[in-house]
Amino acid sequence: MDIAGTRERWRSTYQMRRDQAKDLVDRIPIIGRLISEFVRIEFIDRCMLIAAQGLLALVPVLVVLSAFFPTLVGDAVGQFSSASGVGKSGTTIIQNELDPATVRTHTGYIGLAITIFSATSFSRAIQRMYERIWACKHIGGVSGLRRCLLWLIGWLMTLQIFAAIKGIISGLDGLLGNGFEFFLQGLLMTGVWLVTSWALLFGRVPWHRLLLGAALTGYLGVIYNQGSALVMPPYVRNNAEQFGTLGIILAVSSWLIGYAAIMVASALLGRVISEDPTVRKVVGSWRPVVAWARRFSSPAAPTPPTADPDSRPAGP
């Protein structure tokens, strides 16, 4: 075996691929900026941090709230279980392992308050992610904690609303019905993430610059949830058979890592694409058309009558 020849072929192949990548970056500058931005924000660390906070803070608060207020947050827990692919089998296993009366007895209302406040670490991780992407200074302290707590409460309420809306539109069948359901879910999720990014950034970034990232997060999240409903239930079931409740926790953590990757990548893509000179030039070229359309669609203002130069005011 010619080891020297093999090493030389590998080296030449590597150099050729590297030169091709550099040429692609030179021809399409946005790719080079995307790569540098992914490195700057520490993409993998951001995803792992959000997923870890979701597993350690968000999941316990859902369990505790469902034990204390089953009628208020039952739909939210069901929505989260459905989105993460836990399904009915995984939920049944968790319910058999955790008795709501025991949870209420051992937790108490003081423990409930502590659990809710500790769950703000999940929203703080999302806040730091947006601040890192948009290069904004971190806002902490009482104001930051209050904003994160309000966002967490609003997010739980949104899960309840989504569960109700999903129950209403789930009766739509056919290609048209499924397309309308996908469009409506993506639109609602876009609104949620648009408000989320604007609120956690304390309004320091304008709405229109956050819109693309929110739309990517919303629609990619809907696709991810629909795919999870097909892929995750067998995976959760196999893990539960092997490891019990621990297997379900491992499956949920895997799902959270994937969703966190969608959140971080979508927000970063939204900023890079919206700030790209070529994209801004294309968008700017449509402004005269939009202005003309607005001028054409708006009713013309009545022209004031002109005075007749030959007319003279009547004398006394």
C-alpha positions as CSV (number, residue, x, y, z in Angstrom):
1,M,0.0,0.0,0.0
2,D,1.4,3.3,-1.1
3,I,0.8,5.4,2.1
4,A,2.7,8.5,0.7
5,G,0.6,8.4,-2.5
6,T,-2.6,8.1,-0.6
7,R,-1.7,11.0,1.7
8,E,-0.8,13.1,-1.3
9,R,-4.1,12.4,-3.0
10,W,-6.0,13.3,0.2
11,R,-4.1,16.5,0.5
12,S,-4.7,17.5,-3.1
13,T,-8.4,16.7,-2.7
14,Y,-8.6,18.7,0.5
15,Q,-6.9,21.7,-1.2
16,M,-9.2,21.5,-4.2
17,R,-12.3,21.5,-2.0
18,R,-11.0,24.3,0.1
19,D,-10.3,26.4,-3.0
20,Q,-13.8,25.7,-4.3
21,A,-15.3,26.7,-0.9
22,K,-13.3,30.0,-0.9
23,D,-14.4,30.7,-4.5
24,L,-18.0,30.1,-3.5
25,V,-17.7,32.5,-0.6
26,D,-16.1,35.1,-2.8
27,R,-18.9,34.9,-5.3
28,I,-21.7,34.8,-2.7
29,P,-20.6,37.0,0.3
30,I,-23.7,36.2,2.3
31,I,-22.4,32.6,2.8
32,G,-19.1,33.8,4.3
33,R,-21.0,36.1,6.7
34,L,-23.3,33.3,7.7
35,I,-20.4,31.0,8.5
36,S,-18.7,33.8,10.6
37,E,-21.9,34.6,12.4
38,F,-22.6,31.0,13.3
39,V,-19.1,30.8,14.8
40,R,-19.5,34.2,16.6
41,I,-22.7,33.3,18.4
42,E,-21.4,29.8,19.2
43,F,-24.3,28.1,17.5
44,I,-24.0,24.6,19.2
45,D,-23.6,26.1,22.7
46,R,-26.7,28.3,22.2
47,C,-28.7,25.3,21.1
48,M,-27.5,23.1,24.0
49,L,-28.2,25.9,26.5
50,I,-31.7,26.5,25.4
51,A,-32.5,22.7,25.3
52,A,-30.9,22.2,28.7
53,Q,-32.9,25.0,30.3
54,G,-36.1,23.7,28.6
55,L,-35.5,20.2,30.0
56,L,-34.5,21.4,33.5
57,A,-36.9,24.3,33.9
58,L,-39.7,24.1,31.4
59,V,-40.7,20.4,31.8
60,P,-40.8,20.5,35.6
61,V,-43.0,23.6,35.6
62,L,-45.5,22.0,33.2
63,V,-45.6,18.9,35.4
64,V,-46.2,21.0,38.6
65,L,-48.8,23.3,37.0
66,S,-50.7,20.3,35.6
67,A,-50.8,18.9,39.1
68,F,-52.1,22.1,40.7
69,F,-54.2,23.5,37.9
70,P,-55.2,20.6,35.6
71,T,-58.1,22.4,34.0
72,L,-56.1,25.5,33.2
73,V,-52.9,24.1,31.8
74,G,-54.1,20.6,30.7
75,D,-54.3,21.7,27.1
76,A,-50.9,23.3,27.3
77,V,-49.3,20.1,28.5
78,G,-51.1,18.2,25.8
79,Q,-49.9,20.6,23.1
80,F,-46.3,20.3,24.3
81,S,-46.6,16.5,24.4
82,S,-48.1,16.4,21.0
83,A,-45.5,18.7,19.5
84,S,-42.5,16.9,21.1
85,G,-43.9,13.5,19.9
86,V,-44.3,12.1,23.4
87,G,-47.8,11.0,22.5
88,K,-50.4,9.3,24.6
89,S,-48.2,6.3,25.5
90,G,-45.5,8.5,26.9
91,T,-48.0,10.7,28.7
92,T,-49.6,7.7,30.2
93,I,-46.3,6.4,31.5
94,I,-45.5,9.8,33.1
95,Q,-48.9,10.0,34.7
96,N,-48.5,6.5,36.2
97,E,-45.1,7.5,37.6
98,L,-46.3,10.9,39.0
99,D,-49.4,11.2,41.2
100,P,-50.8,14.7,41.1
101,A,-51.9,14.5,44.7
102,T,-48.3,13.5,45.7
103,V,-46.9,16.3,43.7
104,R,-49.1,18.9,45.3
105,T,-48.3,17.5,48.8
106,H,-44.6,17.5,48.4
107,T,-44.4,20.8,46.4
108,G,-46.8,23.1,48.2
109,Y,-47.6,26.7,47.0
110,I,-44.2,28.0,48.0
111,G,-42.5,25.3,46.0
112,L,-44.9,26.1,43.1
113,A,-43.8,29.8,43.2
114,I,-40.1,28.8,43.3
115,T,-40.6,26.4,40.4
116,I,-42.3,29.1,38.3
117,F,-39.5,31.6,39.0
118,S,-36.8,29.0,38.3
119,A,-38.5,28.3,34.9
120,T,-37.6,31.9,33.9
121,S,-34.1,30.5,33.2
122,F,-35.6,29.1,30.0
123,S,-36.8,32.5,28.8
124,R,-33.6,34.1,29.9
125,A,-31.7,31.6,27.7
126,I,-33.8,32.7,24.8
127,Q,-33.3,36.3,25.6
128,R,-29.5,35.9,25.7
129,M,-29.7,34.1,22.4
130,Y,-31.5,37.0,20.7
131,E,-29.2,39.5,22.3
132,R,-26.2,37.6,21.1
133,I,-27.5,37.4,17.6
134,W,-28.4,41.1,17.4
135,A,-25.3,42.2,19.3
136,C,-27.3,43.9,22.0
137,K,-26.2,44.5,25.6
138,H,-27.8,42.1,28.1
139,I,-30.6,43.5,30.2
140,G,-30.9,41.6,33.5
141,G,-31.9,42.6,37.0
142,V,-35.5,43.1,38.1
143,S,-36.6,44.5,34.7
144,G,-35.2,41.5,32.9
145,L,-36.6,39.0,35.3
146,R,-40.1,40.6,35.1
147,R,-40.0,40.6,31.3
148,C,-38.9,36.9,31.2
149,L,-41.6,35.9,33.7
150,L,-44.3,37.7,31.8
151,W,-43.2,36.1,28.6
152,L,-43.3,32.6,30.2
153,I,-46.8,33.2,31.4
154,G,-47.9,34.5,28.0
155,W,-46.2,31.5,26.3
156,L,-48.1,29.1,28.5
157,M,-51.4,30.9,27.7
158,T,-50.5,30.7,24.0
159,L,-50.1,26.9,24.2
160,Q,-53.7,26.8,25.6
161,I,-55.0,29.0,22.8
162,F,-53.2,26.9,20.1
163,A,-54.7,23.8,21.5
164,A,-58.2,25.3,21.2
165,I,-57.5,26.6,17.6
166,K,-56.0,23.2,16.6
167,G,-59.2,21.5,17.8
168,I,-61.3,23.9,15.7
169,I,-59.3,23.5,12.4
170,S,-58.5,19.8,12.8
171,G,-61.7,18.9,11.1
172,L,-60.5,20.3,7.8
173,D,-59.6,17.5,5.3
174,G,-58.1,17.3,1.9
175,L,-55.2,19.1,0.4
176,L,-56.8,22.5,0.6
177,G,-57.8,22.0,4.3
178,N,-54.3,20.8,5.2
179,G,-52.7,23.7,3.4
180,F,-54.9,26.2,5.1
181,E,-54.2,24.5,8.5
182,F,-50.4,24.7,7.8
183,F,-50.7,28.4,6.7
184,L,-52.7,29.4,9.8
185,Q,-50.5,27.6,12.3
186,G,-47.4,29.1,10.7
187,L,-48.9,32.5,10.7
188,L,-49.9,32.2,14.4
189,M,-46.4,30.9,15.3
190,T,-44.8,33.8,13.3
191,G,-46.8,36.3,15.4
192,V,-45.7,34.5,18.6
193,W,-42.0,34.6,17.8
194,L,-42.2,38.1,16.5
195,V,-43.7,39.3,19.8
196,T,-41.2,37.1,21.7
197,S,-38.1,38.5,20.0
198,W,-39.3,42.1,20.2
199,A,-40.3,41.7,23.9
200,L,-37.1,39.9,25.0
201,L,-35.0,42.5,23.1
202,F,-36.9,45.3,24.9
203,G,-37.9,46.8,21.6
204,R,-34.3,47.7,20.7
205,V,-34.7,46.1,17.2
206,P,-37.5,47.3,14.9
207,W,-40.4,45.0,14.1
208,H,-39.6,44.8,10.4
209,R,-36.1,43.5,11.0
210,L,-37.4,40.7,13.2
211,L,-40.1,39.6,10.9
212,L,-38.1,37.3,8.6
213,G,-36.5,35.4,11.5
214,A,-39.9,35.1,13.2
215,A,-41.5,33.7,10.0
216,L,-38.7,31.2,9.6
217,T,-39.0,30.1,13.2
218,G,-42.8,29.8,12.9
219,Y,-43.1,27.8,9.7
220,L,-40.0,25.7,10.2
221,G,-41.3,24.9,13.7
222,V,-44.7,23.8,12.3
223,I,-42.9,21.5,9.8
224,Y,-40.7,20.2,12.6
225,N,-43.7,19.5,14.8
226,Q,-45.5,17.7,12.1
227,G,-42.5,15.6,11.4
228,S,-42.1,14.8,15.1
229,A,-45.6,13.5,15.2
230,L,-44.5,10.8,12.7
231,V,-41.0,10.1,13.9
232,M,-41.0,10.6,17.6
233,P,-43.7,8.3,18.9
234,P,-41.9,5.0,18.0
235,Y,-38.7,6.5,19.3
236,V,-40.3,7.4,22.6
237,R,-42.0,4.1,22.9
238,N,-38.7,2.2,22.3
239,N,-36.9,4.3,24.8
240,A,-39.7,3.9,27.4
241,E,-39.6,0.1,27.0
242,Q,-35.8,0.1,27.6
243,F,-35.3,2.8,30.2
244,G,-38.8,3.7,31.5
245,T,-39.3,7.4,32.4
246,L,-35.6,8.1,31.8
247,G,-36.0,7.1,28.2
248,I,-38.9,9.6,27.7
249,I,-36.7,12.3,29.2
250,L,-33.9,11.4,26.7
251,A,-36.3,11.6,23.8
252,V,-37.7,15.0,24.9
253,S,-34.2,16.3,25.3
254,S,-33.4,15.2,21.7
255,W,-36.5,17.0,20.5
256,L,-35.6,20.1,22.4
257,I,-32.2,20.3,20.9
258,G,-33.7,20.1,17.4
259,Y,-36.2,22.8,18.1
260,A,-33.6,25.0,19.7
261,A,-31.5,24.6,16.5
262,I,-34.4,25.9,14.5
263,M,-34.9,28.9,16.8
264,V,-31.2,29.9,16.7
265,A,-30.7,29.3,13.0
266,S,-33.9,31.1,12.0
267,A,-33.2,34.2,14.1
268,L,-29.6,34.3,12.7
269,L,-30.7,33.8,9.1
270,G,-33.3,36.5,9.5
271,R,-30.7,39.0,10.6
272,V,-28.1,38.1,8.0
273,I,-30.6,38.0,5.1
274,S,-32.3,41.2,6.1
275,E,-29.0,43.1,6.3
276,D,-27.5,41.7,3.1
277,P,-26.8,44.6,0.6
278,T,-28.2,42.6,-2.3
279,V,-31.4,41.7,-0.6
280,R,-31.9,45.3,0.6
281,K,-31.3,46.6,-2.9
282,V,-33.9,44.2,-4.3
283,V,-36.4,45.2,-1.6
284,G,-35.6,48.9,-2.2
285,S,-36.3,48.4,-5.9
286,W,-39.9,47.5,-5.1
287,R,-40.6,50.6,-3.1
288,P,-41.5,52.8,-6.1
289,V,-44.0,50.1,-7.2
290,V,-45.5,49.9,-3.7
291,A,-45.7,53.7,-3.5
292,W,-47.4,53.8,-6.9
293,A,-49.9,51.1,-5.9
294,R,-50.7,53.1,-2.8
295,R,-51.2,56.3,-4.7
296,F,-53.3,54.5,-7.3
297,S,-55.5,52.7,-4.8
298,S,-56.0,55.8,-2.6
299,P,-58.8,58.1,-3.7
300,A,-57.6,61.4,-5.1
301,A,-58.2,64.5,-3.0
302,P,-60.7,66.9,-4.4
303,T,-59.1,69.8,-6.2
304,P,-60.1,73.2,-4.7
305,P,-61.9,75.4,-7.1
306,T,-59.8,78.2,-8.7
307,A,-61.0,81.7,-8.6
308,D,-62.1,83.3,-11.9
309,P,-59.7,86.1,-12.7
310,D,-62.4,88.0,-14.5
311,S,-64.7,88.0,-11.5
312,R,-64.7,90.9,-9.2
313,P,-66.2,91.2,-5.8
314,A,-69.4,93.1,-5.8
315,G,-69.1,96.6,-4.5
316,P,-71.2,98.1,-1.7
